[in-house]
């Protein structure tokens, strides 16, 4: 993972976190979550072992089942147990559910002027739903990864708001209220770092999948290695309650998708995004 940071000229991710977040003791992933992720990445582990490790954490089990049964995953039959979810969804999708829920639990933000938790997760859910729908059309084997990477690409923002309410909160408010503003540019100008690098450093500290570290860290880079679906979903405005899909329609022409098909995909994704957001807040 360090090769990614060196490519971006970040020599010490730990020092970067200290610079941005101070000496605050950052939360760690619960041991049960780390054990589940270890099993999911071990080809020798069984479905029963994975299901049992998830069920040890009732909150994670319930939320994972809720998200699995949401419209975003489009399953025809309702998933009634964790073991069934592992079988029907596969390890990649289950890993994305576990990571998403675990990260969400670490990003608790007290009421802060300039920042809305519901607005943040609505935008993230919208982006994730669009990315997953586009992945289904463009590269189906990456649907789970595209969903997770799009949902969590701004994962550093709530953490920064919580730690730096007096200077970072107003910056986020300015970004939301100024159409031409770019958050990462404001961050670099003011602090010398930006939320993609802080997010990637957090992801690395939490031992999240390497592909997620890279996706979070380069999601604003024009030459990023992110999947096309994730890059395209990132074009949708994060600061508008009801963003216009025109920019997505135009960009999707470049990957062979017609305007009508893109608009239909967008509408269906927006519908499922509301359900996803409700499960995250």
C-alpha positions as CSV (number, residue, x, y, z in Angstrom):
1,X,0.0,0.0,0.0
2,X,2.9,2.4,0.7
3,X,3.6,2.4,-3.1
4,X,0.3,4.2,-3.6
5,X,1.2,7.0,-1.2
6,X,4.7,7.4,-2.7
7,X,3.1,7.7,-6.1
8,X,1.2,10.7,-4.6
9,X,4.3,11.9,-2.8
10,X,2.9,11.1,0.7
11,X,5.9,9.5,2.4
12,X,4.4,8.9,5.8
13,X,0.6,8.3,6.0
14,X,0.8,8.1,9.8
15,X,2.4,11.6,10.0
16,X,-0.2,12.9,7.6
17,X,-3.0,11.7,9.9
18,X,-1.4,13.3,12.9
19,X,-1.0,16.6,10.9
20,X,-4.7,16.6,9.9
21,X,-6.3,15.0,13.0
22,X,-3.9,16.0,15.7
23,X,-3.1,13.5,18.5
24,X,-6.6,12.3,18.8
25,X,-6.8,8.6,19.5
26,X,-8.4,7.2,16.4
27,X,-10.9,4.3,16.7
28,X,-9.9,0.9,15.7
29,X,-12.0,-1.7,13.9
30,X,-13.5,-4.2,16.4
31,X,-11.7,-7.4,16.6
32,X,-14.8,-9.3,15.4
33,X,-14.9,-7.3,12.2
34,X,-11.2,-7.9,11.5
35,X,-11.7,-11.6,12.0
36,X,-14.6,-11.6,9.6
37,X,-12.6,-9.8,6.9
38,X,-9.7,-12.3,7.5
39,X,-12.0,-15.2,6.9
40,X,-13.6,-13.6,3.8
41,X,-10.1,-13.2,2.3
42,X,-9.1,-16.8,3.1
43,X,-10.1,-19.2,0.3
44,X,-9.9,-22.1,2.8
45,X,-12.6,-20.7,5.1
46,X,-16.2,-22.1,4.9
47,X,-19.5,-20.3,4.5
48,X,-20.5,-21.5,8.0
49,X,-17.3,-20.0,9.5
50,X,-17.9,-16.6,7.8
51,X,-21.5,-16.5,8.8
52,X,-20.7,-17.4,12.4
53,X,-18.1,-14.7,12.6
54,X,-20.6,-12.1,11.4
55,X,-23.3,-13.3,13.8
56,X,-21.0,-12.7,16.7
57,X,-21.7,-9.0,16.1
58,X,-25.5,-8.7,16.2
59,X,-25.5,-5.1,15.0
60,X,-23.4,-6.0,12.0
61,X,-25.4,-9.0,11.2
62,X,-28.7,-7.1,11.2
63,X,-27.4,-4.2,9.2
64,X,-25.7,-6.4,6.7
65,X,-28.9,-8.3,6.1
66,X,-30.8,-5.0,5.8
67,X,-28.5,-3.7,3.2
68,X,-28.4,-7.1,1.4
69,X,-32.2,-7.0,1.2
70,X,-32.2,-3.4,-0.1
71,X,-33.1,-2.5,-3.7
72,X,-29.4,-1.8,-4.4
73,X,-28.6,-5.5,-4.5
74,X,-31.7,-6.4,-6.5
75,X,-32.2,-10.0,-5.1
76,X,-35.4,-11.7,-6.2
77,X,-35.8,-13.5,-2.9
78,X,-35.5,-12.0,0.6
79,X,-32.3,-13.1,2.4
80,X,-33.3,-14.5,5.8
81,X,-30.0,-15.5,7.3
82,X,-26.3,-14.5,7.2
83,X,-25.3,-17.9,5.8
84,X,-27.8,-17.5,3.0
85,X,-26.5,-14.0,2.4
86,X,-23.0,-15.3,2.1
87,X,-24.1,-18.0,-0.4
88,X,-26.3,-15.7,-2.5
89,X,-24.2,-12.6,-2.6
90,X,-20.8,-14.1,-2.6
91,X,-17.7,-13.1,-0.6
92,X,-17.0,-9.9,-2.5
93,X,-20.4,-8.4,-1.8
94,X,-20.4,-9.6,1.8
95,X,-17.0,-8.0,2.3
96,X,-18.3,-4.7,0.9
97,X,-21.2,-4.8,3.3
98,X,-19.0,-5.6,6.3
99,X,-16.5,-2.8,5.4
100,X,-19.2,-0.3,4.7
101,X,-21.0,-0.9,8.0
102,X,-17.7,-1.0,10.0
103,X,-16.5,2.3,8.5
104,X,-19.9,3.9,9.1
105,X,-19.7,3.0,12.8
106,X,-16.3,4.8,13.1
107,X,-17.6,8.0,11.5
108,X,-19.9,9.3,14.2
109,X,-20.1,13.1,14.0
110,X,-21.6,15.3,16.7
111,X,-23.9,18.1,15.5
112,X,-21.6,20.6,13.8
113,X,-22.5,23.9,12.0
114,X,-21.9,23.6,8.3
115,X,-22.2,19.8,8.2
116,X,-25.2,17.5,7.8
117,X,-24.8,13.8,8.4
118,X,-27.9,13.0,6.5
119,X,-26.9,15.1,3.5
120,X,-23.5,13.4,3.5
121,X,-24.8,9.9,3.5
122,X,-27.5,10.7,1.0
123,X,-24.9,11.9,-1.4
124,X,-22.7,8.9,-0.7
125,X,-25.6,6.4,-1.2
126,X,-26.6,8.1,-4.4
127,X,-23.1,7.8,-5.8
128,X,-22.8,4.2,-4.7
129,X,-26.1,3.2,-6.2
130,X,-25.2,4.8,-9.5
131,X,-21.7,3.2,-9.5
132,X,-23.2,-0.2,-8.9
133,X,-25.8,0.2,-11.7
134,X,-23.1,1.4,-14.1
135,X,-20.8,-1.5,-13.1
136,X,-23.6,-4.0,-13.9
137,X,-23.6,-2.6,-17.5
138,X,-19.8,-2.0,-18.0
139,X,-17.9,-4.5,-15.8
140,X,-20.3,-6.8,-13.9
141,X,-17.7,-8.6,-11.9
142,X,-16.8,-5.4,-10.0
143,X,-20.3,-4.4,-8.8
144,X,-19.5,-5.0,-5.1
145,X,-16.2,-3.2,-5.3
146,X,-17.7,-0.3,-7.3
147,X,-20.5,0.1,-4.7
148,X,-18.1,0.2,-1.8
149,X,-15.5,2.4,-3.4
150,X,-18.1,5.0,-4.5
151,X,-19.8,5.0,-1.1
152,X,-16.7,5.5,0.9
153,X,-14.6,7.8,-1.3
154,X,-15.3,10.8,1.0
155,X,-14.9,8.8,4.2
156,X,-12.4,11.3,5.7
157,X,-14.8,14.2,5.6
158,X,-17.0,13.3,8.6
159,X,-13.8,12.4,10.6
160,X,-12.3,15.8,9.8
161,X,-15.5,17.6,10.7
162,X,-15.6,15.9,14.0
163,X,-12.0,16.6,14.9
164,X,-11.8,20.2,13.4
165,X,-15.3,21.7,13.7
166,X,-14.0,25.3,14.0
167,X,-12.1,25.4,10.7
168,X,-13.1,22.4,8.7
169,X,-16.8,22.7,9.3
170,X,-17.1,26.2,7.8
171,X,-15.0,25.0,4.8
172,X,-17.5,22.2,4.1
173,X,-20.3,24.7,4.4
174,X,-18.6,27.0,1.9
175,X,-18.2,24.1,-0.5
176,X,-21.8,23.2,-0.3
177,X,-23.0,26.7,-0.8
178,X,-20.5,27.7,-3.6
179,X,-21.2,26.0,-6.9
180,X,-17.8,26.4,-8.4
181,X,-15.9,25.5,-5.2
182,X,-13.9,22.2,-5.1
183,X,-13.4,20.8,-1.6
184,X,-10.0,19.2,-2.3
185,X,-8.6,22.5,-3.7
186,X,-9.8,24.4,-0.7
187,X,-8.2,21.8,1.6
188,X,-4.8,22.0,-0.1
189,X,-4.8,25.8,-0.2
190,X,-5.7,26.0,3.5
191,X,-4.1,23.0,5.2
192,X,-1.7,21.5,2.7
193,X,-3.5,18.2,2.5
194,X,-6.8,17.0,1.1
195,X,-9.5,14.5,2.1
196,X,-8.6,11.9,-0.5
197,X,-5.1,11.5,1.1
198,X,-6.5,11.6,4.6
199,X,-9.2,9.0,3.6
200,X,-6.6,6.7,2.1
201,X,-4.4,7.0,5.2
202,X,-7.4,6.1,7.4
203,X,-8.2,3.1,5.1
204,X,-4.7,1.9,5.4
205,X,-4.6,2.3,9.2
206,X,-7.8,0.2,9.4
207,X,-6.3,-2.4,7.1
208,X,-9.0,-2.1,4.5
209,X,-8.6,-3.7,1.1
210,X,-5.8,-2.3,-0.9
211,X,-8.1,-1.6,-3.8
212,X,-10.2,0.6,-1.5
213,X,-7.2,2.5,-0.2
214,X,-6.3,3.4,-3.8
215,X,-9.8,4.2,-4.9
216,X,-10.3,6.6,-1.9
217,X,-7.0,8.3,-2.4
218,X,-7.2,9.0,-6.1
219,X,-11.0,9.6,-6.6
220,X,-10.4,13.2,-7.7
221,X,-7.4,12.4,-10.0
222,X,-8.1,12.6,-13.7
223,X,-5.7,9.7,-14.4
224,X,-6.9,7.5,-11.6
225,X,-7.1,3.7,-11.9
226,X,-10.6,3.6,-10.5
227,X,-13.2,1.5,-12.3
228,X,-15.1,3.5,-15.1
229,X,-18.3,3.1,-13.1
230,X,-16.8,4.7,-10.0
231,X,-15.3,7.6,-12.0
232,X,-18.6,8.2,-13.8
233,X,-20.7,8.1,-10.6
234,X,-18.3,10.7,-9.2
235,X,-19.4,13.2,-11.8
236,X,-22.7,13.6,-10.1
237,X,-22.9,16.7,-7.9
238,X,-22.5,16.0,-4.2
239,X,-23.7,19.4,-3.1
240,X,-27.2,19.4,-4.8
241,X,-30.2,17.7,-3.2
242,X,-31.5,16.7,-6.7
243,X,-28.5,16.7,-9.1
244,X,-29.0,17.0,-12.8
245,X,-28.0,13.8,-14.7
246,X,-27.0,15.6,-17.8
247,X,-23.3,15.5,-17.1
248,X,-23.6,11.7,-16.5
249,X,-25.5,11.3,-19.8
250,X,-22.8,13.1,-21.7
251,X,-20.0,11.1,-20.1
252,X,-21.7,7.8,-20.6
253,X,-21.8,8.4,-24.4
254,X,-18.0,7.8,-24.2
255,X,-18.6,4.2,-23.0
256,X,-21.3,3.4,-25.5
257,X,-24.4,4.1,-23.4
258,X,-27.2,6.0,-25.0
259,X,-29.0,8.9,-23.3
260,X,-32.3,7.1,-22.7
261,X,-30.6,4.1,-21.2
262,X,-28.4,6.3,-18.9
263,X,-31.4,8.4,-17.7
264,X,-33.4,5.2,-16.9
265,X,-30.4,3.8,-15.0
266,X,-30.0,7.0,-13.1
267,X,-33.7,7.1,-12.1
268,X,-33.6,3.5,-10.8
269,X,-30.4,4.1,-8.9
270,X,-31.8,7.2,-7.2
271,X,-34.7,5.2,-6.0
272,X,-32.5,2.6,-4.4
273,X,-30.2,5.2,-3.0
274,X,-32.9,6.5,-0.6
275,X,-33.2,3.1,0.9
276,X,-29.4,2.7,1.2
277,X,-29.1,6.1,2.9
278,X,-31.8,5.3,5.4
279,X,-29.8,2.2,6.5
280,X,-26.6,4.2,7.0
281,X,-28.0,7.0,9.1
